[in-house]
Amino acid sequence: MSKKEEADLINEAMEDSIPTMPDAPLNIVTLMRGLMQETEGKTVWHTDAEIRELNGEDEEYLASLEKKKGLTYSEYMTALLVRAVTKIGNYEIAGERGNKIIDKLILGDRDLLYLGIMKATYGDTRQVRVICPHCQVSNDVTLDLDEDFPVTKPDFDVKKGIVINTSKGDIRLRLPNGEDTLEVQKSTKSDAEINTMMLARCTMWKDGEEPDDPVRWARTLNIADRRKLVDALTDIEIGPKMGEVDTQCASCEQDMPVLLDWVSLLLG
């Protein structure tokens, strides 16, 4: 190839448009219930949540929260979600207002966001280190975030709640959200009090029918009705299932169950 031909090829290449990197796709989690908004007399449900991966600043911030006395698990997880969820529908998630918005999400939607943030941060798999309870050898276990944490979808309209027949007639319950959990954790001491608070907060009333004191109303329900309503709420399993993952030790080959919560799975 002559110098002129070589120069012509270089000039031709320089005239081509410079390749650009495509924008990173938005990380979107589709919620099961999402957030309700009343707009001009119409009810709108926002179910598209935009999330991002966690970074070092988030890790340092969350580590500082662990030292805060009296911080509940629900408060910690809300803080984590406010860091990594940037938007739900047209709701911007930031600051104290972001906390209040996140706490309006039902627990299944919150778990979906945790799982989505893990995928945004680590990909489809997550490697964790587990000590074998039999031989005490450290194992690196790779978890498949789709297979090991399957998502259970609701078989009812989560926006309308559930209807339970009691001796007092049909009672409609909405699914508990982060706000309910936080309030219950801070203001109750016994299982009976938890049941009272959850029923008082989650019972849905028609216009003009709500009692002046919902807590008092929940206390006056007979035990059979209370149990039926509480069981109906606690039996609902939707969203990703956080439970025990079964594996085997690479050293002694004994069964080695992996028990994790969302925090340790995300940041551990």
PyRosetta script that sets phi, psi and omega in degrees:
from pyrosetta import init, pose_from_sequence

init()
pose = pose_from_sequence("MSKKEEADLINEAMEDSIPTMPDAPLNIVTLMRGLMQETEGKTVWHTDAEIRELNGEDEEYLASLEKKKGLTYSEYMTALLVRAVTKIGNYEIAGERGNKIIDKLILGDRDLLYLGIMKATYGDTRQVRVICPHCQVSNDVTLDLDEDFPVTKPDFDVKKGIVINTSKGDIRLRLPNGEDTLEVQKSTKSDAEINTMMLARCTMWKDGEEPDDPVRWARTLNIADRRKLVDALTDIEIGPKMGEVDTQCASCEQDMPVLLDWVSLLLG")
pose.set_psi(1, 129.5)
pose.set_omega(1, -180.0)
pose.set_phi(2, -72.8)
pose.set_psi(2, 162.6)
pose.set_omega(2, 178.6)
pose.set_phi(3, -61.9)
pose.set_psi(3, -35.3)
pose.set_omega(3, 179.4)
pose.set_phi(4, -66.0)
pose.set_psi(4, -43.5)
pose.set_omega(4, 179.7)
pose.set_phi(5, -64.6)
pose.set_psi(5, -40.1)
pose.set_omega(5, 178.7)
pose.set_phi(6, -64.1)
pose.set_psi(6, -41.0)
pose.set_omega(6, 178.5)
pose.set_phi(7, -65.3)
pose.set_psi(7, -39.0)
pose.set_omega(7, 179.5)
pose.set_phi(8, -63.6)
pose.set_psi(8, -39.4)
pose.set_omega(8, 179.3)
pose.set_phi(9, -65.7)
pose.set_psi(9, -40.9)
pose.set_omega(9, 179.1)
pose.set_phi(10, -63.9)
pose.set_psi(10, -44.2)
pose.set_omega(10, 179.6)
pose.set_phi(11, -63.2)
pose.set_psi(11, -37.7)
pose.set_omega(11, 179.5)
pose.set_phi(12, -66.0)
pose.set_psi(12, -40.5)
pose.set_omega(12, 179.3)
pose.set_phi(13, -65.5)
pose.set_psi(13, -37.8)
pose.set_omega(13, -179.0)
pose.set_phi(14, -68.0)
pose.set_psi(14, -24.9)
pose.set_omega(14, -179.7)
pose.set_phi(15, -78.1)
pose.set_psi(15, -20.3)
pose.set_omega(15, 179.3)
pose.set_phi(16, -66.3)
pose.set_psi(16, 150.7)
pose.set_omega(16, 178.9)
pose.set_phi(17, -65.6)
pose.set_psi(17, 141.7)
pose.set_omega(17, -179.8)
pose.set_phi(18, -71.0)
pose.set_psi(18, 126.5)
pose.set_omega(18, 180.0)
pose.set_phi(19, -63.1)
pose.set_psi(19, 141.7)
pose.set_omega(19, 179.7)
pose.set_phi(20, -117.7)
pose.set_psi(20, 148.0)
pose.set_omega(20, 176.8)
pose.set_phi(21, -77.8)
pose.set_psi(21, 132.0)
pose.set_omega(21, 178.4)
pose.set_phi(22, -67.3)
pose.set_psi(22, 151.4)
pose.set_omega(22, 177.1)
pose.set_phi(23, -62.3)
pose.set_psi(23, 141.6)
pose.set_omega(23, 177.8)
pose.set_phi(24, -63.3)
pose.set_psi(24, 135.1)
pose.set_omega(24, -179.2)
pose.set_phi(25, -64.8)
pose.set_psi(25, 145.5)
pose.set_omega(25, 177.9)
pose.set_phi(26, -67.4)
pose.set_psi(26, 141.3)
pose.set_omega(26, 175.9)
pose.set_phi(27, -89.3)
pose.set_psi(27, 108.7)
pose.set_omega(27, -175.7)
pose.set_phi(28, -115.2)
pose.set_psi(28, 130.9)
pose.set_omega(28, 173.2)
pose.set_phi(29, -112.5)
pose.set_psi(29, 126.8)
pose.set_omega(29, 177.8)
pose.set_phi(30, -90.1)
pose.set_psi(30, 115.9)
pose.set_omega(30, -177.0)
pose.set_phi(31, -81.3)
pose.set_psi(31, 157.5)
pose.set_omega(31, -178.6)
pose.set_phi(32, -81.4)
pose.set_psi(32, -37.5)
pose.set_omega(32, 179.2)
pose.set_phi(33, -117.1)
pose.set_psi(33, -46.7)
pose.set_omega(33, 178.5)
pose.set_phi(34, 73.5)
pose.set_psi(34, -151.8)
pose.set_omega(34, -176.6)
pose.set_phi(35, -117.2)
pose.set_psi(35, 139.2)
pose.set_omega(35, 179.2)
pose.set_phi(36, -95.6)
pose.set_psi(36, 140.9)
pose.set_omega(36, 176.2)
pose.set_phi(37, -137.9)
pose.set_psi(37, 130.4)
pose.set_omega(37, 176.1)
pose.set_phi(38, -90.5)
pose.set_psi(38, 117.9)
pose.set_omega(38, -178.4)
pose.set_phi(39, -129.7)
pose.set_psi(39, 113.1)
pose.set_omega(39, 178.5)
pose.set_phi(40, 51.6)
pose.set_psi(40, 45.9)
pose.set_omega(40, 177.6)
pose.set_phi(41, 79.7)
pose.set_psi(41, 1.8)
pose.set_omega(41, 179.9)
pose.set_phi(42, -113.6)
pose.set_psi(42, 146.1)
pose.set_omega(42, 177.7)
pose.set_phi(43, -94.7)
pose.set_psi(43, 123.0)
pose.set_omega(43, 179.1)
pose.set_phi(44, -117.4)
pose.set_psi(44, 134.6)
pose.set_omega(44, 178.3)
pose.set_phi(45, -108.7)
pose.set_psi(45, 126.2)
pose.set_omega(45, 178.3)
pose.set_phi(46, -101.1)
pose.set_psi(46, 116.7)
pose.set_omega(46, -174.9)
pose.set_phi(47, -119.8)
pose.set_psi(47, -6.9)
pose.set_omega(47, 178.4)
pose.set_phi(48, -92.6)
pose.set_psi(48, 116.8)
pose.set_omega(48, -180.0)
pose.set_phi(49, -111.1)
pose.set_psi(49, 130.8)
pose.set_omega(49, 178.3)
pose.set_phi(50, -98.1)
pose.set_psi(50, 128.1)
pose.set_omega(50, -177.4)
pose.set_phi(51, -125.2)
pose.set_psi(51, 168.0)
pose.set_omega(51, 174.5)
pose.set_phi(52, -138.2)
pose.set_psi(52, 166.8)
pose.set_omega(52, 177.6)
pose.set_phi(53, -73.0)
pose.set_psi(53, 153.8)
pose.set_omega(53, 175.2)
pose.set_phi(54, -81.9)
pose.set_psi(54, 146.5)
pose.set_omega(54, 179.6)
pose.set_phi(55, -126.0)
pose.set_psi(55, -172.2)
pose.set_omega(55, -177.2)
pose.set_phi(56, -62.9)
pose.set_psi(56, -35.9)
pose.set_omega(56, 178.0)
pose.set_phi(57, -62.8)
pose.set_psi(57, -40.0)
pose.set_omega(57, 178.2)
pose.set_phi(58, -65.0)
pose.set_psi(58, -42.1)
pose.set_omega(58, -179.4)
pose.set_phi(59, -61.0)
pose.set_psi(59, -43.8)
pose.set_omega(59, 179.6)
pose.set_phi(60, -65.5)
pose.set_psi(60, -41.4)
pose.set_omega(60, -179.9)
pose.set_phi(61, -63.7)
pose.set_psi(61, -45.8)
pose.set_omega(61, -178.8)
pose.set_phi(62, -67.8)
pose.set_psi(62, -33.5)
pose.set_omega(62, 176.6)
pose.set_phi(63, -64.5)
pose.set_psi(63, -36.1)
pose.set_omega(63, 178.5)
pose.set_phi(64, -68.0)
pose.set_psi(64, -31.2)
pose.set_omega(64, 178.7)
pose.set_phi(65, -68.0)
pose.set_psi(65, -31.2)
pose.set_omega(65, -178.2)
pose.set_phi(66, -61.3)
pose.set_psi(66, -22.4)
pose.set_omega(66, -179.3)
pose.set_phi(67, -87.3)
pose.set_psi(67, -7.0)
pose.set_omega(67, -177.0)
pose.set_phi(68, -76.5)
pose.set_psi(68, 122.8)
pose.set_omega(68, -179.0)
pose.set_phi(69, -69.6)
pose.set_psi(69, 140.1)
pose.set_omega(69, 175.9)
pose.set_phi(70, 79.9)
pose.set_psi(70, 2.3)
pose.set_omega(70, -179.8)
pose.set_phi(71, -72.0)
pose.set_psi(71, 126.8)
pose.set_omega(71, 179.8)
pose.set_phi(72, -86.7)
pose.set_psi(72, 163.2)
pose.set_omega(72, 177.9)
pose.set_phi(73, -60.0)
pose.set_psi(73, -40.9)
pose.set_omega(73, -180.0)
pose.set_phi(74, -62.9)
pose.set_psi(74, -41.0)
pose.set_omega(74, 178.4)
pose.set_phi(75, -64.5)
pose.set_psi(75, -40.8)
pose.set_omega(75, 179.4)
pose.set_phi(76, -63.0)
pose.set_psi(76, -45.6)
pose.set_omega(76, -178.2)
pose.set_phi(77, -68.8)
pose.set_psi(77, -33.9)
pose.set_omega(77, 174.9)
pose.set_phi(78, -62.4)
pose.set_psi(78, -44.3)
pose.set_omega(78, 179.0)
pose.set_phi(79, -60.8)
pose.set_psi(79, -39.9)
pose.set_omega(79, 178.5)
pose.set_phi(80, -63.8)
pose.set_psi(80, -44.8)
pose.set_omega(80, -178.9)
pose.set_phi(81, -65.8)
pose.set_psi(81, -38.6)
pose.set_omega(81, 178.6)
pose.set_phi(82, -62.3)
pose.set_psi(82, -32.0)
pose.set_omega(82, 178.3)
pose.set_phi(83, -70.0)
pose.set_psi(83, -40.3)
pose.set_omega(83, -169.3)
pose.set_phi(84, -103.2)
pose.set_psi(84, -17.2)
pose.set_omega(84, 176.0)
pose.set_phi(85, -94.2)
pose.set_psi(85, 121.2)
pose.set_omega(85, -175.7)
pose.set_phi(86, -96.4)
pose.set_psi(86, -27.1)
pose.set_omega(86, -174.9)
pose.set_phi(87, -162.0)
pose.set_psi(87, 142.5)
pose.set_omega(87, 170.8)
pose.set_phi(88, -129.0)
pose.set_psi(88, 111.6)
pose.set_omega(88, -173.3)
pose.set_phi(89, 59.9)
pose.set_psi(89, -123.8)
pose.set_omega(89, 176.1)
pose.set_phi(90, -102.3)
pose.set_psi(90, 15.1)
pose.set_omega(90, 176.3)
pose.set_phi(91, -90.8)
pose.set_psi(91, 118.0)
pose.set_omega(91, 173.4)
pose.set_phi(92, -80.4)
pose.set_psi(92, 133.6)
pose.set_omega(92, -177.2)
pose.set_phi(93, -102.9)
pose.set_psi(93, 109.7)
pose.set_omega(93, 178.9)
pose.set_phi(94, -165.4)
pose.set_psi(94, 146.0)
pose.set_omega(94, 173.3)
pose.set_phi(95, 63.1)
pose.set_psi(95, -157.4)
pose.set_omega(95, -177.5)
pose.set_phi(96, -63.4)
pose.set_psi(96, -37.1)
pose.set_omega(96, 177.7)
pose.set_phi(97, -63.5)
pose.set_psi(97, -35.6)
pose.set_omega(97, 177.5)
pose.set_phi(98, -62.6)
pose.set_psi(98, -38.8)
pose.set_omega(98, 176.9)
pose.set_phi(99, -58.1)
pose.set_psi(99, -46.3)
pose.set_omega(99, -177.8)
pose.set_phi(100, -65.4)
pose.set_psi(100, -37.3)
pose.set_omega(100, 179.5)
pose.set_phi(101, -68.3)
pose.set_psi(101, -47.3)
pose.set_omega(101, -179.5)
pose.set_phi(102, -60.5)
pose.set_psi(102, -37.7)
pose.set_omega(102, -178.1)
pose.set_phi(103, -70.4)
pose.set_psi(103, -11.4)
pose.set_omega(103, 176.5)
pose.set_phi(104, -82.7)
pose.set_psi(104, -10.6)
pose.set_omega(104, -179.2)
pose.set_phi(105, -77.1)
pose.set_psi(105, 141.3)
pose.set_omega(105, 175.1)
pose.set_phi(106, -66.8)
pose.set_psi(106, 160.1)
pose.set_omega(106, -173.7)
pose.set_phi(107, -62.3)
pose.set_psi(107, -36.8)
pose.set_omega(107, 178.4)
pose.set_phi(108, -63.0)
pose.set_psi(108, -37.8)
pose.set_omega(108, 177.3)
pose.set_phi(109, -69.5)
pose.set_psi(109, -38.3)
pose.set_omega(109, 177.0)
pose.set_phi(110, -61.3)
pose.set_psi(110, -42.4)
pose.set_omega(110, 178.9)
pose.set_phi(111, -65.0)
pose.set_psi(111, -37.4)
pose.set_omega(111, 176.1)
pose.set_phi(112, -60.4)
pose.set_psi(112, -39.7)
pose.set_omega(112, 178.5)
pose.set_phi(113, -66.9)
pose.set_psi(113, -41.1)
pose.set_omega(113, 177.4)
pose.set_phi(114, -57.5)
pose.set_psi(114, -47.2)
pose.set_omega(114, -179.1)
pose.set_phi(115, -63.0)
pose.set_psi(115, -42.3)
pose.set_omega(115, 178.8)
pose.set_phi(116, -62.5)
pose.set_psi(116, -39.2)
pose.set_omega(116, 179.3)
pose.set_phi(117, -66.8)
pose.set_psi(117, -37.6)
pose.set_omega(117, 176.5)
pose.set_phi(118, -61.5)
pose.set_psi(118, -43.1)
pose.set_omega(118, 179.7)
pose.set_phi(119, -67.1)
pose.set_psi(119, -38.7)
pose.set_omega(119, 178.5)
pose.set_phi(120, -65.4)
pose.set_psi(120, -32.0)
pose.set_omega(120, -176.5)
pose.set_phi(121, -86.4)
pose.set_psi(121, -41.3)
pose.set_omega(121, -172.5)
pose.set_phi(122, -113.6)
pose.set_psi(122, -15.7)
pose.set_omega(122, -171.7)
pose.set_phi(123, 96.7)
pose.set_psi(123, -160.8)
pose.set_omega(123, -175.7)
pose.set_phi(124, -80.6)
pose.set_psi(124, -11.5)
pose.set_omega(124, 178.8)
pose.set_phi(125, -126.6)
pose.set_psi(125, 156.2)
pose.set_omega(125, 179.9)
pose.set_phi(126, -137.5)
pose.set_psi(126, 124.0)
pose.set_omega(126, 178.5)
pose.set_phi(127, -95.7)
pose.set_psi(127, 128.7)
pose.set_omega(127, 178.4)
pose.set_phi(128, -126.4)
pose.set_psi(128, 153.5)
pose.set_omega(128, 179.1)
pose.set_phi(129, -101.5)
pose.set_psi(129, 127.2)
pose.set_omega(129, -175.8)
pose.set_phi(130, -128.8)
pose.set_psi(130, 134.0)
pose.set_omega(130, 176.3)
pose.set_phi(131, -88.3)
pose.set_psi(131, 125.4)
pose.set_omega(131, 179.1)
pose.set_phi(132, -66.2)
pose.set_psi(132, 128.0)
pose.set_omega(132, -179.6)
pose.set_phi(133, -71.2)
pose.set_psi(133, -12.9)
pose.set_omega(133, -176.8)
pose.set_phi(134, -93.4)
pose.set_psi(134, -47.5)
pose.set_omega(134, -175.7)
pose.set_phi(135, -114.9)
pose.set_psi(135, -2.5)
pose.set_omega(135, 177.4)
pose.set_phi(136, 65.7)
pose.set_psi(136, 16.8)
pose.set_omega(136, 177.3)
pose.set_phi(137, -84.4)
pose.set_psi(137, 140.1)
pose.set_omega(137, 179.2)
pose.set_phi(138, -78.8)
pose.set_psi(138, 131.2)
pose.set_omega(138, -180.0)
pose.set_phi(139, -119.6)
pose.set_psi(139, 138.4)
pose.set_omega(139, 170.2)
pose.set_phi(140, -93.2)
pose.set_psi(140, 112.9)
pose.set_omega(140, -176.7)
pose.set_phi(141, -108.7)
pose.set_psi(141, 128.1)
pose.set_omega(141, 178.3)
pose.set_phi(142, -98.0)
pose.set_psi(142, 121.4)
pose.set_omega(142, -179.6)
pose.set_phi(143, -101.0)
pose.set_psi(143, 135.7)
pose.set_omega(143, 172.8)
pose.set_phi(144, -90.5)
pose.set_psi(144, 114.1)
pose.set_omega(144, -171.7)
pose.set_phi(145, -67.9)
pose.set_psi(145, -20.2)
pose.set_omega(145, 176.7)
pose.set_phi(146, -86.8)
pose.set_psi(146, -46.3)
pose.set_omega(146, -175.8)
pose.set_phi(147, -77.0)
pose.set_psi(147, -39.6)
pose.set_omega(147, -175.3)
pose.set_phi(148, -81.9)
pose.set_psi(148, -16.7)
pose.set_omega(148, 178.8)
pose.set_phi(149, -130.7)
pose.set_psi(149, 67.9)
pose.set_omega(149, -176.7)
pose.set_phi(150, -64.3)
pose.set_psi(150, 145.6)
pose.set_omega(150, -178.4)
pose.set_phi(151, -95.9)
pose.set_psi(151, 123.6)
pose.set_omega(151, 176.1)
pose.set_phi(152, -93.0)
pose.set_psi(152, 122.4)
pose.set_omega(152, -179.5)
pose.set_phi(153, -93.1)
pose.set_psi(153, 148.6)
pose.set_omega(153, -177.7)
pose.set_phi(154, -71.3)
pose.set_psi(154, 147.6)
pose.set_omega(154, 175.2)
pose.set_phi(155, -105.6)
pose.set_psi(155, 21.5)
pose.set_omega(155, 177.3)
pose.set_phi(156, -145.7)
pose.set_psi(156, 170.1)
pose.set_omega(156, -179.0)
pose.set_phi(157, -80.2)
pose.set_psi(157, 103.9)
pose.set_omega(157, -176.3)
pose.set_phi(158, -67.0)
pose.set_psi(158, -19.4)
pose.set_omega(158, 179.1)
pose.set_phi(159, -73.4)
pose.set_psi(159, -27.1)
pose.set_omega(159, -178.5)
pose.set_phi(160, -97.6)
pose.set_psi(160, -12.6)
pose.set_omega(160, -179.2)
pose.set_phi(161, 81.0)
pose.set_psi(161, -161.0)
pose.set_omega(161, -179.0)
pose.set_phi(162, -123.8)
pose.set_psi(162, 152.1)
pose.set_omega(162, 179.3)
pose.set_phi(163, -115.0)
pose.set_psi(163, 126.4)
pose.set_omega(163, -178.2)
pose.set_phi(164, -119.0)
pose.set_psi(164, 131.8)
pose.set_omega(164, 178.3)
pose.set_phi(165, -85.2)
pose.set_psi(165, 126.2)
pose.set_omega(165, 179.7)
pose.set_phi(166, -129.6)
pose.set_psi(166, 178.2)
pose.set_omega(166, 177.1)
pose.set_phi(167, -65.9)
pose.set_psi(167, -16.9)
pose.set_omega(167, 177.7)
pose.set_phi(168, -94.3)
pose.set_psi(168, 4.7)
pose.set_omega(168, -175.8)
pose.set_phi(169, 103.1)
pose.set_psi(169, -171.8)
pose.set_omega(169, -179.6)
pose.set_phi(170, -74.4)
pose.set_psi(170, 133.0)
pose.set_omega(170, 177.6)
pose.set_phi(171, -122.6)
pose.set_psi(171, 128.1)
pose.set_omega(171, -179.7)
pose.set_phi(172, -97.9)
pose.set_psi(172, 132.3)
pose.set_omega(172, 179.4)
pose.set_phi(173, -119.1)
pose.set_psi(173, 137.2)
pose.set_omega(173, 170.5)
pose.set_phi(174, -91.8)
pose.set_psi(174, 160.8)
pose.set_omega(174, -179.7)
pose.set_phi(175, -74.7)
pose.set_psi(175, 141.0)
pose.set_omega(175, -179.8)
pose.set_phi(176, -62.1)
pose.set_psi(176, 147.7)
pose.set_omega(176, 177.0)
pose.set_phi(177, -119.6)
pose.set_psi(177, -176.7)
pose.set_omega(177, -179.0)
pose.set_phi(178, -63.2)
pose.set_psi(178, -34.4)
pose.set_omega(178, 178.6)
pose.set_phi(179, -63.1)
pose.set_psi(179, -41.5)
pose.set_omega(179, 178.1)
pose.set_phi(180, -63.3)
pose.set_psi(180, -47.0)
pose.set_omega(180, -178.9)
pose.set_phi(181, -60.5)
pose.set_psi(181, -44.0)
pose.set_omega(181, -179.6)
pose.set_phi(182, -62.9)
pose.set_psi(182, -44.6)
pose.set_omega(182, -178.8)
pose.set_phi(183, -64.4)
pose.set_psi(183, -41.0)
pose.set_omega(183, -179.4)
pose.set_phi(184, -66.7)
pose.set_psi(184, -42.8)
pose.set_omega(184, -178.6)
pose.set_phi(185, -63.5)
pose.set_psi(185, -30.8)
pose.set_omega(185, -175.1)
pose.set_phi(186, -90.1)
pose.set_psi(186, -21.9)
pose.set_omega(186, -170.4)
pose.set_phi(187, -118.4)
pose.set_psi(187, 3.6)
pose.set_omega(187, -177.9)
pose.set_phi(188, -124.7)
pose.set_psi(188, 157.8)
pose.set_omega(188, -178.6)
pose.set_phi(189, -123.6)
pose.set_psi(189, -25.6)
pose.set_omega(189, -175.9)
pose.set_phi(190, -125.1)
pose.set_psi(190, 163.9)
pose.set_omega(190, 177.6)
pose.set_phi(191, -60.7)
pose.set_psi(191, -38.0)
pose.set_omega(191, 179.9)
pose.set_phi(192, -62.4)
pose.set_psi(192, -41.4)
pose.set_omega(192, 178.7)
pose.set_phi(193, -67.5)
pose.set_psi(193, -36.8)
pose.set_omega(193, 176.7)
pose.set_phi(194, -60.8)
pose.set_psi(194, -45.0)
pose.set_omega(194, 178.9)
pose.set_phi(195, -59.9)
pose.set_psi(195, -43.2)
pose.set_omega(195, 179.8)
pose.set_phi(196, -61.7)
pose.set_psi(196, -47.9)
pose.set_omega(196, -177.7)
pose.set_phi(197, -65.3)
pose.set_psi(197, -41.3)
pose.set_omega(197, -178.8)
pose.set_phi(198, -66.6)
pose.set_psi(198, -39.7)
pose.set_omega(198, 178.5)
pose.set_phi(199, -68.1)
pose.set_psi(199, -39.5)
pose.set_omega(199, 179.3)
pose.set_phi(200, -64.2)
pose.set_psi(200, -37.0)
pose.set_omega(200, -176.3)
pose.set_phi(201, -83.5)
pose.set_psi(201, -34.3)
pose.set_omega(201, -170.6)
pose.set_phi(202, -95.7)
pose.set_psi(202, -9.3)
pose.set_omega(202, 177.8)
pose.set_phi(203, -71.9)
pose.set_psi(203, 132.0)
pose.set_omega(203, -179.4)
pose.set_phi(204, -100.2)
pose.set_psi(204, 131.3)
pose.set_omega(204, -176.2)
pose.set_phi(205, -115.3)
pose.set_psi(205, 146.9)
pose.set_omega(205, 172.1)
pose.set_phi(206, -74.7)
pose.set_psi(206, 160.0)
pose.set_omega(206, -178.7)
pose.set_phi(207, -54.5)
pose.set_psi(207, 127.6)
pose.set_omega(207, 176.5)
pose.set_phi(208, 84.9)
pose.set_psi(208, -2.5)
pose.set_omega(208, -176.9)
pose.set_phi(209, -103.6)
pose.set_psi(209, -11.2)
pose.set_omega(209, -177.1)
pose.set_phi(210, -66.7)
pose.set_psi(210, 131.9)
pose.set_omega(210, 179.8)
pose.set_phi(211, -68.1)
pose.set_psi(211, 156.6)
pose.set_omega(211, 178.8)
pose.set_phi(212, -62.5)
pose.set_psi(212, -32.8)
pose.set_omega(212, -178.4)
pose.set_phi(213, -129.6)
pose.set_psi(213, 89.8)
pose.set_omega(213, -178.7)
pose.set_phi(214, -59.6)
pose.set_psi(214, -32.3)
pose.set_omega(214, 178.9)
pose.set_phi(215, -65.7)
pose.set_psi(215, -44.4)
pose.set_omega(215, 177.4)
pose.set_phi(216, -61.7)
pose.set_psi(216, -40.9)
pose.set_omega(216, 178.3)
pose.set_phi(217, -59.3)
pose.set_psi(217, -45.6)
pose.set_omega(217, -178.7)
pose.set_phi(218, -63.7)
pose.set_psi(218, -32.9)
pose.set_omega(218, 179.8)
pose.set_phi(219, -72.7)
pose.set_psi(219, -29.2)
pose.set_omega(219, -177.6)
pose.set_phi(220, -83.8)
pose.set_psi(220, -8.8)
pose.set_omega(220, 175.2)
pose.set_phi(221, -63.9)
pose.set_psi(221, 143.2)
pose.set_omega(221, 177.4)
pose.set_phi(222, -69.5)
pose.set_psi(222, 158.1)
pose.set_omega(222, -172.2)
pose.set_phi(223, -61.8)
pose.set_psi(223, -36.1)
pose.set_omega(223, -179.9)
pose.set_phi(224, -62.5)
pose.set_psi(224, -43.9)
pose.set_omega(224, 179.0)
pose.set_phi(225, -67.3)
pose.set_psi(225, -42.5)
pose.set_omega(225, 179.1)
pose.set_phi(226, -58.8)
pose.set_psi(226, -46.2)
pose.set_omega(226, -179.4)
pose.set_phi(227, -62.8)
pose.set_psi(227, -41.2)
pose.set_omega(227, -179.8)
pose.set_phi(228, -62.8)
pose.set_psi(228, -42.2)
pose.set_omega(228, -178.9)
pose.set_phi(229, -70.4)
pose.set_psi(229, -44.4)
pose.set_omega(229, -179.8)
pose.set_phi(230, -63.6)
pose.set_psi(230, -44.1)
pose.set_omega(230, 178.6)
pose.set_phi(231, -60.8)
pose.set_psi(231, -38.4)
pose.set_omega(231, 179.7)
pose.set_phi(232, -61.9)
pose.set_psi(232, -39.1)
pose.set_omega(232, 179.1)
pose.set_phi(233, -71.4)
pose.set_psi(233, -45.6)
pose.set_omega(233, -174.9)
pose.set_phi(234, -74.8)
pose.set_psi(234, -21.6)
pose.set_omega(234, -179.9)
pose.set_phi(235, -78.7)
pose.set_psi(235, -12.6)
pose.set_omega(235, -179.5)
pose.set_phi(236, -73.2)
pose.set_psi(236, 121.4)
pose.set_omega(236, 178.0)
pose.set_phi(237, -124.7)
pose.set_psi(237, 101.8)
pose.set_omega(237, 176.8)
pose.set_phi(238, -131.7)
pose.set_psi(238, 157.1)
pose.set_omega(238, -177.9)
pose.set_phi(239, 91.9)
pose.set_psi(239, -174.4)
pose.set_omega(239, 179.6)
pose.set_phi(240, -69.3)
pose.set_psi(240, 139.9)
pose.set_omega(240, -177.2)
pose.set_phi(241, -91.8)
pose.set_psi(241, 115.8)
pose.set_omega(241, 175.5)
pose.set_phi(242, -95.9)
pose.set_psi(242, 109.4)
pose.set_omega(242, -177.7)
pose.set_phi(243, -149.8)
pose.set_psi(243, -147.7)
pose.set_omega(243, -176.5)
pose.set_phi(244, -91.5)
pose.set_psi(244, 130.6)
pose.set_omega(244, 175.5)
pose.set_phi(245, -105.8)
pose.set_psi(245, 123.6)
pose.set_omega(245, -176.7)
pose.set_phi(246, -90.6)
pose.set_psi(246, 133.4)
pose.set_omega(246, 175.8)
pose.set_phi(247, -150.2)
pose.set_psi(247, -178.6)
pose.set_omega(247, 179.4)
pose.set_phi(248, -124.0)
pose.set_psi(248, 147.8)
pose.set_omega(248, 177.4)
pose.set_phi(249, -69.1)
pose.set_psi(249, 133.1)
pose.set_omega(249, -180.0)
pose.set_phi(250, -70.9)
pose.set_psi(250, -16.9)
pose.set_omega(250, -177.5)
pose.set_phi(251, -94.5)
pose.set_psi(251, -56.8)
pose.set_omega(251, -175.6)
pose.set_phi(252, -100.4)
pose.set_psi(252, -7.6)
pose.set_omega(252, 177.2)
pose.set_phi(253, 64.5)
pose.set_psi(253, 17.3)
pose.set_omega(253, 174.8)
pose.set_phi(254, -81.1)
pose.set_psi(254, 155.9)
pose.set_omega(254, 176.8)
pose.set_phi(255, -61.0)
pose.set_psi(255, 136.9)
pose.set_omega(255, -175.8)
pose.set_phi(256, -137.8)
pose.set_psi(256, 87.4)
pose.set_omega(256, -180.0)
pose.set_phi(257, -67.5)
pose.set_psi(257, 140.8)
pose.set_omega(257, 179.3)
pose.set_phi(258, -106.7)
pose.set_psi(258, 116.5)
pose.set_omega(258, 179.6)
pose.set_phi(259, -109.0)
pose.set_psi(259, 119.9)
pose.set_omega(259, -177.1)
pose.set_phi(260, -137.5)
pose.set_psi(260, 151.2)
pose.set_omega(260, 167.0)
pose.set_phi(261, -108.1)
pose.set_psi(261, 176.8)
pose.set_omega(261, -174.6)
pose.set_phi(262, -63.1)
pose.set_psi(262, -36.4)
pose.set_omega(262, -177.0)
pose.set_phi(263, -66.5)
pose.set_psi(263, -50.3)
pose.set_omega(263, -178.1)
pose.set_phi(264, -66.2)
pose.set_psi(264, -33.0)
pose.set_omega(264, 178.9)
pose.set_phi(265, -69.0)
pose.set_psi(265, -34.4)
pose.set_omega(265, -176.9)
pose.set_phi(266, -82.7)
pose.set_psi(266, -41.7)
pose.set_omega(266, -171.6)
pose.set_phi(267, -118.1)
pose.set_psi(267, -7.7)
pose.set_omega(267, -176.9)
pose.set_phi(268, -74.2)
pose.dump_pdb("model.pdb")
